[in-house]
Amino acid sequence: MSKSKALVLGGLTLWPIAYMVLFMCVMFTQVVLMGFADKPPSGEMPTLIKIIFPLHFLTMIWVFVLVAIYIRHIFKTDAVPQDKKALWAVVIFLGNMVAMPVYWYLYIWKKCPGESK
């Protein structure tokens, strides 16, 4: 994999973590703002929530796509030792948001051809 493709994959791998922080901040601010409101919330959903939930759905789909990309990479590459391929597949599947950046760094970024570091 080229360095540019590896960087794009790395950035897209970090999106679910960044989104999780964004989602928690949005939910926290919505709860705090409702606590300071003079009147009870109306039946209308806040605009920020209308934006965040489709983004939430797309992020969940993106995590499934990333899991498929990484598991395919595990079994197609020679960078991962044969005896660790099944282990990495299980770790990626079960601990995806934490495991994918680690796998990306160890087996994609470090193995990229290109200028020496």
C-alpha positions as CSV (number, residue, x, y, z in Angstrom):
1,M,0.0,0.0,0.0
2,S,1.4,3.4,-0.9
3,K,2.0,6.1,1.8
4,S,-0.8,8.3,0.5
5,K,-3.3,5.4,0.6
6,A,-2.0,4.4,4.1
7,L,-2.5,8.0,5.3
8,V,-6.0,8.2,3.9
9,L,-6.9,4.9,5.6
10,G,-5.3,6.0,8.8
11,G,-7.3,9.2,8.8
12,L,-10.5,7.4,8.1
13,T,-9.7,4.9,10.8
14,L,-9.5,7.7,13.3
15,W,-12.9,9.1,12.3
16,P,-14.9,6.7,14.6
17,I,-12.9,7.8,17.6
18,A,-13.2,11.4,16.8
19,Y,-16.9,11.0,16.1
20,M,-17.4,9.2,19.5
21,V,-15.9,12.3,21.3
22,L,-18.1,14.6,19.1
23,F,-21.2,12.6,19.9
24,M,-20.6,12.6,23.6
25,C,-19.9,16.4,23.6
26,V,-23.1,17.0,21.7
27,M,-25.2,14.8,24.0
28,F,-23.7,16.4,27.1
29,T,-24.3,19.9,25.9
30,Q,-27.9,19.0,24.9
31,V,-28.6,17.6,28.4
32,V,-26.9,20.6,30.1
33,L,-28.9,23.1,27.9
34,M,-32.2,21.3,28.7
35,G,-31.3,21.7,32.3
36,F,-31.0,25.5,31.9
37,A,-34.1,25.9,29.8
38,D,-37.0,28.0,31.2
39,K,-39.6,25.8,29.6
40,P,-39.8,22.1,29.1
41,P,-38.6,20.9,25.7
42,S,-41.2,20.9,22.9
43,G,-42.0,17.9,20.8
44,E,-39.6,19.1,18.1
45,M,-36.2,17.5,18.0
46,P,-33.3,19.9,18.3
47,T,-31.5,20.7,15.0
48,L,-28.2,19.4,16.3
49,I,-29.7,16.1,17.1
50,K,-31.2,15.9,13.6
51,I,-27.7,16.3,12.2
52,I,-25.9,14.0,14.6
53,F,-28.1,10.9,14.2
54,P,-27.7,10.5,10.5
55,L,-24.0,11.0,11.1
56,H,-24.1,8.3,13.8
57,F,-25.7,5.9,11.3
58,L,-23.1,6.6,8.7
59,T,-20.3,6.2,11.2
60,M,-21.6,2.8,12.2
61,I,-21.7,1.7,8.6
62,W,-18.2,3.1,8.1
63,V,-17.0,1.0,11.1
64,F,-18.4,-2.2,9.4
65,V,-16.6,-1.2,6.2
66,L,-13.4,-0.6,8.0
67,V,-13.6,-4.0,9.8
68,A,-14.0,-5.7,6.4
69,I,-11.1,-3.7,5.0
70,Y,-8.8,-4.6,7.9
71,I,-9.8,-8.3,8.0
72,R,-9.2,-8.6,4.3
73,H,-5.8,-6.9,4.7
74,I,-4.9,-9.3,7.5
75,F,-5.4,-12.3,5.4
76,K,-4.0,-10.8,2.1
77,T,-0.7,-9.5,3.5
78,D,2.5,-11.2,4.5
79,A,3.3,-8.5,7.0
80,V,1.3,-10.2,9.7
81,P,2.8,-13.5,10.9
82,Q,0.7,-16.5,9.9
83,D,0.2,-17.6,13.5
84,K,-1.2,-14.1,14.5
85,K,-3.6,-13.6,11.6
86,A,-6.6,-15.3,13.3
87,L,-5.8,-13.5,16.5
88,W,-5.7,-10.1,14.8
89,A,-9.0,-10.9,12.9
90,V,-10.8,-11.6,16.2
91,V,-9.2,-8.5,17.9
92,I,-10.2,-6.2,15.0
93,F,-13.8,-7.7,15.0
94,L,-14.3,-7.4,18.7
95,G,-12.3,-4.3,19.6
96,N,-12.4,-2.5,16.3
97,M,-12.2,1.2,17.3
98,V,-9.2,0.6,19.6
99,A,-7.6,-2.2,17.6
100,M,-7.7,-0.7,14.1
101,P,-5.4,2.2,14.8
102,V,-2.9,-0.1,16.5
103,Y,-3.0,-2.6,13.5
104,W,-2.8,0.3,11.1
105,Y,0.4,1.6,12.7
106,L,2.1,-1.8,13.2
107,Y,1.2,-3.5,9.9
108,I,0.3,-0.8,7.4
109,W,2.2,2.4,8.3
110,K,5.4,0.8,9.4
111,K,5.4,-1.5,6.3
112,C,4.8,1.2,3.8
113,P,7.4,1.5,1.1
114,G,8.8,5.0,0.6
115,E,11.2,7.3,2.2
116,S,13.0,6.0,5.2
117,K,12.0,7.5,8.6
